[in-house]
Amino acid sequence: MPILKHPAQTSVPIHPLLAERWSSRAFSDEPVSRDTLLSLFEAARWSPSCFNEQSWRFIVATRDTPDAHTQLAGCFTTSNQRWCRAAWVLMLAISMDTFTVDASPNRMAHYDVGQAVQNLTVQATARGLNVRQAAGIDLAQIRDLYKVPDTATVLCAVAVGYPGDSDALVPPLNERERQPRTRRPLSELFFADEFGTPFTG
């Protein structure tokens, strides 16, 4: 089974774990072991956070528990269900939006969840896994099914598994897998002096 590689074409060298990370839609049937999955969770657990609040929470379902996996897959939009059901692990990333100490708003909560997912993603890449995140989910259904409290925000879904055969994806997803990966140039992202003035070093 051919596994498509899609490394980033960087303007300057970066760590291979970052360059090789790619959000493929293709997943194989190879099981993700509990120990491997726990290593991803541990990487997320040690992510930095504002006042060490650790605002991230994850709801997890694996194909070891088919009913739970099917239920969580059903929370993806119809278009995302074309690929997410093949992933061995499905997760929902949720932020707790207030500080534990005084229930005041934590404006960094969503940012910190993003950092936790990034830690998880890098660890997954190091273990040879593919991670794809999805905003296309049914927020109301998730809140009802999983009893998510009002003080929390459902941010996105995360699919994890070993890479699969991109050719096995339904059209046009199999074609999208081969599209060039692009990013804005550094000059549009990093500024000096004022917003919009490129940093030149």
Salt bridges, closest charged atoms under 4 A:
ASP29 OD1 - ARG63 NH2 3.31
GLU42 OE2 - ARG45 NH2 2.74
ASP97 OD1 - HIS110 NE2 3.27
ASP167 OD1 - ARG178 NH2 2.75
GLU177 OE2 - ARG25 NH1 3.22
GLU188 OE1 - ARG184 NH1 3.38
